Amino acid sequence: MKEYKDYSLLNHNTFGMDVKAKRYVEYDSEEELKNLIPTLDGEVLHIGGGSNLLFKGNFEGTILHSAICGIEELSTVNCQLSTVKGEVLVRVGAGEVWDDFVAWAVERGLGGVENLSLIPGEVGASAVQNIGAYGVEAKDVIAMVEAIDLSNGQKRVFGTEECNYAYRQSIFKNALKGKYAITYVTYRLQKQPVLKLDYGNIRAVLGDNGQHTISDVRQAIIDIRNAKLPDPKVQGNAGSFFMNPVVSREKFLSLQKDYPQMPYYEVEGGVKIPAGWMIDQCGWKGKSLGRAGVHDKQALVLVNLGGASSEEIITLCNTICKDVKEKFGIDIHPEVNLI
Ligand code: EPU
């Protein structure tokens, strides 16, 4: 276990905010976490890789971080989870780097997570945030989530149904927000992977020889992401800053009359409109306000142009929301957690 007072969070948030936590504790096991619980007082925030948050200032409470590691294939004999033929259960420590797990799976020919290659962050957060990209969401592969109740140290195992997964949503972000620390996530992977190539330009990037492997898909996704998304090590950012809004069919049809080229996705309960496209249409792509900018290759991503304060990022966020509302009559909301 590691513990620090007045600890700089500069290396724990990809937006690159130089803020401090009053107390910062990194634990290595469920036992260590349980022992820590009675010592927690005041505000507690559990972070992963810090790739989906924006600190508004110093954090006057305790920040917890999991260093529970390990990737283990579970024997399906004596396991409480049922599996179908060709399925493999893999239990991963919440503190593992997400993309290290994806690489592990792809190296072994186990399919299911290759479309989620290169998403920043850690395994625990994949289950909180229901990370998603290129036609796959974490919920599609999560079999079980193990967590510790931060009020009493009791362990609880959540089946996928209990996690209330939806687009970038879960019970851990809503009804149980801040109440549990995820310690392990078990995923269902496939020995005979079925490739998911229908999103955007994956097929075009792969070429058309038809004989693709999950390793080829991983490489294609890495190439697409590298071409579009800024590297947080070079330019502070937290990936998509906004969620894509879902509008009613009526609203969609009336917008489509004015914007026939508008991209959209039919989803349960309405039609999803890419916020990045709307922000782009408002002329924000590649523009900036102070030291906060809009990425020039993907308008959904706000970037720290160097030394930006959180106020500057939030001012840019609010201005963009106002412009999108004025032009399209649609409210967009941050995906990034503002702390
Ligand atoms: N578009 C524009 N201009 C832009 C950005 C997008 O016209 O500046 C258009 C694109 O041409 C495309 C559509 O909008 O027709 C959607 O764009 P894209 O495929 O890049 O995806 P997105 O909806 O903007 C979402 C996720 C990303 C994920 C991609 C790929 C959210 C909030 N974001 O972005 O996730 O990588 O799909 O699946 O759902 C993240 O969460 O941090 C993230 C990067």
Boltz pocket constraint, residues with backbone or C-beta under 6 A from the ligand:
constraints:
  - pocket:
      binder: B
      contacts: [[A, 132], [A, 133], [A, 134], [A, 135], [A, 199], [A, 200], [A, 229], [A, 238], [A, 239], [A, 240], [A, 241], [A, 242], [A, 243], [A, 244], [A, 263], [A, 274], [A, 275], [A, 276], [A, 277], [A, 280], [A, 285], [A, 295], [A, 297], [A, 298], [A, 299], [A, 300], [A, 335]]
      max_distance: 6.0
